[in-house]
Amino acid sequence: MAEWQKSSHSNENYSCVEVALGPVVGVRDTKARGAGQLTVSAQAWRSAVDHAFSRTDSANAGTA
């Protein structure tokens, strides 16, 4: 797995997740790194991210 990257939305209290991108994607809680990680295929990760962004775009439609 690739190097862990913190969310760009993290704050000084480490209230975020970290992601390691590769053929298998790892997701873990920054505050509890030793508690394990969720691993999914890169395709499943891409689908989840696309779905999250499509919901965000729909929620913001017409607010400009």
C-alpha positions as CSV (number, residue, x, y, z in Angstrom):
1,M,0.0,0.0,0.0
2,A,1.1,3.6,-0.6
3,E,2.0,6.2,1.9
4,W,-0.7,7.4,4.2
5,Q,-2.2,10.9,3.4
6,K,-4.2,13.0,5.8
7,S,-7.4,14.6,4.7
8,S,-7.1,18.2,3.5
9,H,-10.0,18.9,5.9
10,S,-8.0,17.8,9.0
11,N,-7.5,20.2,11.9
12,E,-5.0,20.4,14.7
13,N,-7.1,18.0,16.8
14,Y,-6.6,15.3,14.1
15,S,-10.3,14.9,13.5
16,C,-9.9,13.3,10.2
17,V,-9.2,10.1,8.3
18,E,-6.1,9.1,6.4
19,V,-6.0,7.3,3.1
20,A,-3.4,5.2,1.4
21,L,-4.1,5.0,-2.3
22,G,-3.0,2.1,-4.5
23,P,-4.6,-1.1,-6.1
24,V,-6.0,-1.6,-2.6
25,V,-7.0,1.6,-0.7
26,G,-6.6,1.8,3.1
27,V,-8.7,4.2,5.3
28,R,-7.9,4.7,8.9
29,D,-8.8,7.1,11.8
30,T,-5.9,9.6,12.4
31,K,-6.7,9.5,16.2
32,A,-6.6,5.7,16.4
33,R,-4.0,4.6,13.8
34,G,-3.3,1.4,15.8
35,A,-7.0,0.4,15.8
36,G,-6.8,-1.0,12.3
37,Q,-7.9,0.1,8.9
38,L,-10.6,-0.4,6.3
39,T,-9.3,-1.7,3.0
40,V,-11.3,-1.7,-0.3
41,S,-10.4,-2.0,-3.9
42,A,-9.4,1.1,-5.8
43,Q,-12.5,0.7,-7.9
44,A,-14.8,0.6,-4.8
45,W,-13.0,3.7,-3.4
46,R,-13.5,5.6,-6.7
47,S,-17.2,4.7,-6.7
48,A,-17.6,5.9,-3.1
49,V,-15.8,9.2,-3.8
50,D,-17.7,9.8,-7.0
51,H,-21.0,9.1,-5.1
52,A,-20.1,11.5,-2.3
53,F,-19.2,14.2,-4.7
54,S,-22.3,13.7,-6.8
55,R,-24.4,14.1,-3.6
56,T,-22.5,17.2,-2.6
57,D,-22.9,18.7,-6.1
58,S,-26.7,17.9,-6.0
59,A,-27.1,19.5,-2.6
60,N,-25.3,22.7,-3.8
61,A,-27.2,23.0,-7.1
62,G,-28.9,26.3,-7.3
63,T,-27.1,27.9,-4.4
64,A,-24.8,30.0,-6.5
